């Protein structure tokens, strides 16, 4: 999953580099460039969220769960 996202991000960067030269020449290229920038940002965010969730998931394995009794809710 992560490797696929990384490959797609690299592909988007290559496409952006090619379109950067033609952004000023036409509105279609400009729109496509903006669309690719947004898609790349979404993919980067998805990759970061995947990374964070793995770390949190691994940490939760080591932290013991505190069991709550029903009287714990009424003590406050």
C-alpha positions as CSV (number, residue, x, y, z in Angstrom):
1,X,0.0,0.0,0.0
2,X,2.7,2.5,1.0
3,X,4.9,1.6,-2.0
4,X,2.0,2.1,-4.3
5,X,1.3,5.6,-2.9
6,X,5.0,6.5,-3.2
7,X,5.1,5.4,-6.8
8,X,1.9,7.4,-7.6
9,X,3.4,10.5,-5.9
10,X,6.6,10.2,-7.9
11,X,4.5,9.8,-11.1
12,X,2.6,13.0,-10.2
13,X,5.9,14.9,-9.6
14,X,7.1,13.8,-13.1
15,X,3.8,15.0,-14.7
16,X,4.0,18.3,-12.8
17,X,7.6,18.9,-14.0
18,X,6.5,18.4,-17.6
19,X,3.4,20.6,-17.2
20,X,5.3,23.4,-15.4
21,X,6.7,24.6,-18.7
22,X,3.3,25.0,-20.3
23,X,1.3,26.5,-17.4
24,X,1.5,30.0,-18.7
25,X,0.7,29.1,-22.3
26,X,-2.8,27.7,-21.9
27,X,-5.6,27.6,-19.4
28,X,-6.1,23.8,-20.0
29,X,-2.5,23.2,-18.9
30,X,-2.9,25.5,-15.9
31,X,-6.1,23.7,-14.8
32,X,-4.5,20.3,-15.2
33,X,-1.4,21.5,-13.3
34,X,-3.6,22.7,-10.4
35,X,-5.6,19.4,-10.4
36,X,-2.3,17.4,-10.2
37,X,-1.1,19.5,-7.4
38,X,-4.3,18.8,-5.4
39,X,-4.1,15.1,-6.2
40,X,-0.5,15.0,-5.0
41,X,-1.3,16.8,-1.8
42,X,-4.2,14.4,-1.1
43,X,-1.9,11.4,-1.7
44,X,0.8,12.9,0.6
45,X,-1.8,13.4,3.4
46,X,-3.0,9.8,2.9
47,X,0.5,8.5,3.2
48,X,1.2,10.5,6.4
49,X,-2.1,9.3,7.9
50,X,-1.1,5.7,7.1
51,X,2.2,6.2,8.7
52,X,0.8,7.8,11.8
53,X,-1.8,5.1,12.3
54,X,0.8,2.4,12.1
55,X,2.8,4.1,14.8
56,X,-0.2,4.6,17.0
57,X,-1.4,1.1,16.4
58,X,2.0,-0.3,17.4
59,X,2.1,1.8,20.6
60,X,-1.4,0.7,21.6
61,X,-0.1,-2.9,21.7
62,X,2.4,-2.1,24.4
63,X,0.2,0.1,26.6
64,X,-2.0,-1.9,28.9
65,X,-5.6,-1.1,28.9
66,X,-7.1,0.2,32.1
67,X,-10.4,-1.5,32.8
68,X,-13.1,0.7,34.1
69,X,-15.7,-0.4,36.6
70,X,-19.2,1.0,36.6
71,X,-18.4,2.7,40.0
72,X,-15.6,4.7,38.3
73,X,-18.2,6.6,36.3
74,X,-20.2,7.7,39.4
75,X,-17.2,8.5,41.7
76,X,-16.8,12.0,40.2
